Amino acid sequence: MSGLWLQWLMVAAGGAVGGALRYSVSGWFARRIGETFPWGTLIVNASGAGLLGALMGGLATGSPATDGLWLLLAVGAIGSYTTVSSLSLQTLLLLKDRQRPRALAYLGLSLFAGLGAGALGLWLGGL
């Protein structure tokens, strides 16, 4: 199998796991907390940013041996686990429903939590 096909396979395998995990985590929070505020998406985005930061710190060796792991975990799994497109959609839906304070709170919390979790992950990962 050529290198490109193997890379695609790694991204696809990680993406399948990340997408299923996003669905599970987001749905779990929606069932427990409710859906008046998109807590599930917020938690998924923040935890994904933290995981990506930790992975980035842990794989920052520059070794070619980490390339496949990066494709599988960062690009595939975490890339499909985080839900920036959902963040945009849910913010716009809150605005459409004339819930501007909730939309702004959600957007602000998402950005703050994502950046904070990413920085924490980088620190924990040793970068």
Phi and psi in degrees as GROMACS dihedral restraints (atoms count N, CA, C in turn):
[ dihedral_restraints ]
;  ai    aj    ak    al  type     phi  dphi    fc
    3     4     5     6     1   -71.9    20    10
    4     5     6     7     1   162.1    20    10
    6     7     8     9     1   -58.7    20    10
    7     8     9    10     1   -40.2    20    10
    9    10    11    12     1   -65.5    20    10
   10    11    12    13     1   -42.8    20    10
   12    13    14    15     1   -64.2    20    10
   13    14    15    16     1   -38.0    20    10
   15    16    17    18     1   -65.7    20    10
   16    17    18    19     1   -40.2    20    10
   18    19    20    21     1   -62.8    20    10
   19    20    21    22     1   -44.7    20    10
   21    22    23    24     1   -61.6    20    10
   22    23    24    25     1   -40.9    20    10
   24    25    26    27     1   -63.3    20    10
   25    26    27    28     1   -40.8    20    10
   27    28    29    30     1   -64.2    20    10
   28    29    30    31     1   -44.5    20    10
   30    31    32    33     1   -64.5    20    10
   31    32    33    34     1   -43.4    20    10
   33    34    35    36     1   -64.3    20    10
   34    35    36    37     1   -42.3    20    10
   36    37    38    39     1   -64.2    20    10
   37    38    39    40     1   -45.5    20    10
   39    40    41    42     1   -63.4    20    10
   40    41    42    43     1   -39.7    20    10
   42    43    44    45     1   -63.1    20    10
   43    44    45    46     1   -38.2    20    10
   45    46    47    48     1   -63.1    20    10
   46    47    48    49     1   -44.0    20    10
   48    49    50    51     1   -67.2    20    10
   49    50    51    52     1   -45.8    20    10
   51    52    53    54     1   -63.6    20    10
   52    53    54    55     1   -41.1    20    10
   54    55    56    57     1   -64.3    20    10
   55    56    57    58     1   -42.8    20    10
   57    58    59    60     1   -66.1    20    10
   58    59    60    61     1   -38.3    20    10
   60    61    62    63     1   -66.7    20    10
   61    62    63    64     1   -41.3    20    10
   63    64    65    66     1   -59.8    20    10
   64    65    66    67     1   -46.5    20    10
   66    67    68    69     1   -58.4    20    10
   67    68    69    70     1   -43.9    20    10
   69    70    71    72     1   -68.7    20    10
   70    71    72    73     1   -49.2    20    10
   72    73    74    75     1   -66.0    20    10
   73    74    75    76     1   -48.2    20    10
   75    76    77    78     1   -62.4    20    10
   76    77    78    79     1   -43.3    20    10
   78    79    80    81     1   -65.5    20    10
   79    80    81    82     1   -38.7    20    10
   81    82    83    84     1   -60.4    20    10
   82    83    84    85     1   -46.6    20    10
   84    85    86    87     1   -68.2    20    10
   85    86    87    88     1   -38.0    20    10
   87    88    89    90     1   -62.4    20    10
   88    89    90    91     1   -40.0    20    10
   90    91    92    93     1   -70.1    20    10
   91    92    93    94     1   -32.7    20    10
   93    94    95    96     1   -87.3    20    10
   94    95    96    97     1   -36.8    20    10
   96    97    98    99     1  -103.2    20    10
   97    98    99   100     1   -29.5    20    10
   99   100   101   102     1   108.3    20    10
  100   101   102   103     1   174.7    20    10
  102   103   104   105     1  -118.5    20    10
  103   104   105   106     1    19.2    20    10
  105   106   107   108     1   -73.0    20    10
  106   107   108   109     1   -19.5    20    10
  108   109   110   111     1  -138.2    20    10
  109   110   111   112     1   135.5    20    10
  111   112   113   114     1   -76.0    20    10
  112   113   114   115     1    64.3    20    10
  114   115   116   117     1   -62.5    20    10
  115   116   117   118     1   -39.0    20    10
  117   118   119   120     1   -59.2    20    10
  118   119   120   121     1   -46.2    20    10
  120   121   122   123     1   -66.4    20    10
  121   122   123   124     1   -40.0    20    10
  123   124   125   126     1   -59.9    20    10
  124   125   126   127     1   -46.5    20    10
  126   127   128   129     1   -66.6    20    10
  127   128   129   130     1   -40.3    20    10
  129   130   131   132     1   -62.2    20    10
  130   131   132   133     1   -46.9    20    10
  132   133   134   135     1   -64.3    20    10
  133   134   135   136     1   -43.8    20    10
  135   136   137   138     1   -66.8    20    10
  136   137   138   139     1   -45.2    20    10
  138   139   140   141     1   -67.7    20    10
  139   140   141   142     1   -34.6    20    10
  141   142   143   144     1   -65.9    20    10
  142   143   144   145     1   -39.0    20    10
  144   145   146   147     1   -64.3    20    10
  145   146   147   148     1   -40.8    20    10
  147   148   149   150     1   -65.2    20    10
  148   149   150   151     1   -43.8    20    10
  150   151   152   153     1   -62.5    20    10
  151   152   153   154     1   -41.7    20    10
  153   154   155   156     1   -66.2    20    10
  154   155   156   157     1   -40.4    20    10
  156   157   158   159     1   -62.5    20    10
  157   158   159   160     1   -44.3    20    10
  159   160   161   162     1   -64.3    20    10
  160   161   162   163     1   -40.8    20    10
  162   163   164   165     1   -65.1    20    10
  163   164   165   166     1   -42.1    20    10
  165   166   167   168     1   -61.6    20    10
  166   167   168   169     1   -43.5    20    10
  168   169   170   171     1   -67.0    20    10
  169   170   171   172     1   -39.9    20    10
  171   172   173   174     1   -73.5    20    10
  172   173   174   175     1   -25.9    20    10
  174   175   176   177     1  -106.8    20    10
  175   176   177   178     1    15.9    20    10
  177   178   179   180     1   -78.6    20    10
  178   179   180   181     1    25.0    20    10
  180   181   182   183     1   -78.6    20    10
  181   182   183   184     1   -20.5    20    10
  183   184   185   186     1    77.3    20    10
  184   185   186   187     1     8.4    20    10
  186   187   188   189     1   -75.7    20    10
  187   188   189   190     1   136.5    20    10
  189   190   191   192     1   -60.3    20    10
  190   191   192   193     1   -22.4    20    10
  192   193   194   195     1   -65.4    20    10
  193   194   195   196     1   -21.2    20    10
  195   196   197   198     1   -89.4    20    10
  196   197   198   199     1    -8.5    20    10
  198   199   200   201     1   -59.4    20    10
  199   200   201   202     1   -47.5    20    10
  201   202   203   204     1   -64.9    20    10
  202   203   204   205     1   -39.5    20    10
  204   205   206   207     1   -65.1    20    10
  205   206   207   208     1   -38.4    20    10
  207   208   209   210     1   -63.4    20    10
  208   209   210   211     1   -44.9    20    10
  210   211   212   213     1   -62.5    20    10
  211   212   213   214     1   -44.2    20    10
  213   214   215   216     1   -66.0    20    10
  214   215   216   217     1   -50.3    20    10
  216   217   218   219     1   -88.1    20    10
  217   218   219   220     1   -53.0    20    10
  219   220   221   222     1   -74.4    20    10
  220   221   222   223     1   -55.4    20    10
  222   223   224   225     1   -73.5    20    10
  223   224   225   226     1   -47.4    20    10
  225   226   227   228     1   -78.1    20    10
  226   227   228   229     1   -69.3    20    10
  228   229   230   231     1   -67.3    20    10
  229   230   231   232     1   -55.2    20    10
  231   232   233   234     1   -72.3    20    10
  232   233   234   235     1   -34.1    20    10
  234   235   236   237     1   -61.0    20    10
  235   236   237   238     1   -36.9    20    10
  237   238   239   240     1   -90.1    20    10
  238   239   240   241     1   -18.0    20    10
  240   241   242   243     1   -73.3    20    10
  241   242   243   244     1   -43.9    20    10
  243   244   245   246     1   -74.0    20    10
  244   245   246   247     1   155.9    20    10
  246   247   248   249     1  -133.4    20    10
  247   248   249   250     1    56.8    20    10
  249   250   251   252     1   -62.2    20    10
  250   251   252   253     1   -36.0    20    10
  252   253   254   255     1   -65.0    20    10
  253   254   255   256     1   -36.6    20    10
  255   256   257   258     1   -67.8    20    10
  256   257   258   259     1   -36.8    20    10
  258   259   260   261     1   -56.6    20    10
  259   260   261   262     1   -47.6    20    10
  261   262   263   264     1   -62.6    20    10
  262   263   264   265     1   -47.1    20    10
  264   265   266   267     1   -61.8    20    10
  265   266   267   268     1   -47.1    20    10
  267   268   269   270     1   -68.2    20    10
  268   269   270   271     1   -33.7    20    10
  270   271   272   273     1   -63.8    20    10
  271   272   273   274     1   -45.3    20    10
  273   274   275   276     1   -65.9    20    10
  274   275   276   277     1   -36.5    20    10
  276   277   278   279     1   -66.4    20    10
  277   278   279   280     1   -39.7    20    10
  279   280   281   282     1   -62.8    20    10
  280   281   282   283     1   -41.2    20    10
  282   283   284   285     1   -65.2    20    10
  283   284   285   286     1   -41.3    20    10
  285   286   287   288     1   -60.3    20    10
  286   287   288   289     1   -36.4    20    10
  288   289   290   291     1   -82.8    20    10
  289   290   291   292     1    13.5    20    10
  291   292   293   294     1    59.3    20    10
  292   293   294   295     1    38.7    20    10
  294   295   296   297     1  -113.7    20    10
  295   296   297   298     1    59.9    20    10
  297   298   299   300     1   -58.6    20    10
  298   299   300   301     1   -45.2    20    10
  300   301   302   303     1   -59.5    20    10
  301   302   303   304     1   -40.4    20    10
  303   304   305   306     1   -67.4    20    10
  304   305   306   307     1   -39.9    20    10
  306   307   308   309     1   -61.8    20    10
  307   308   309   310     1   -46.0    20    10
  309   310   311   312     1   -67.7    20    10
  310   311   312   313     1   -39.0    20    10
  312   313   314   315     1   -63.8    20    10
  313   314   315   316     1   -44.0    20    10
  315   316   317   318     1   -63.4    20    10
  316   317   318   319     1   -45.6    20    10
  318   319   320   321     1   -64.0    20    10
  319   320   321   322     1   -45.8    20    10
  321   322   323   324     1   -63.0    20    10
  322   323   324   325     1   -45.9    20    10
  324   325   326   327     1   -63.3    20    10
  325   326   327   328     1   -39.7    20    10
  327   328   329   330     1   -63.0    20    10
  328   329   330   331     1   -45.2    20    10
  330   331   332   333     1   -65.8    20    10
  331   332   333   334     1   -46.9    20    10
  333   334   335   336     1   -62.5    20    10
  334   335   336   337     1   -48.4    20    10
  336   337   338   339     1   -65.2    20    10
  337   338   339   340     1   -41.2    20    10
  339   340   341   342     1   -65.5    20    10
  340   341   342   343     1   -46.6    20    10
  342   343   344   345     1   -66.7    20    10
  343   344   345   346     1   -41.7    20    10
  345   346   347   348     1   -63.7    20    10
  346   347   348   349     1   -44.9    20    10
  348   349   350   351     1   -66.8    20    10
  349   350   351   352     1   -37.3    20    10
  351   352   353   354     1   -64.1    20    10
  352   353   354   355     1   -42.7    20    10
  354   355   356   357     1   -64.5    20    10
  355   356   357   358     1   -43.0    20    10
  357   358   359   360     1   -61.7    20    10
  358   359   360   361     1   -42.6    20    10
  360   361   362   363     1   -62.2    20    10
  361   362   363   364     1   -41.8    20    10
  363   364   365   366     1   -60.2    20    10
  364   365   366   367     1   -43.7    20    10
  366   367   368   369     1   -64.7    20    10
  367   368   369   370     1   -46.3    20    10
  369   370   371   372     1   -65.2    20    10
  370   371   372   373     1   -32.9    20    10
  372   373   374   375     1   -77.3    20    10
  373   374   375   376     1    -6.6    20    10
  375   376   377   378     1    90.9    20    10
  376   377   378   379     1    15.0    20    10
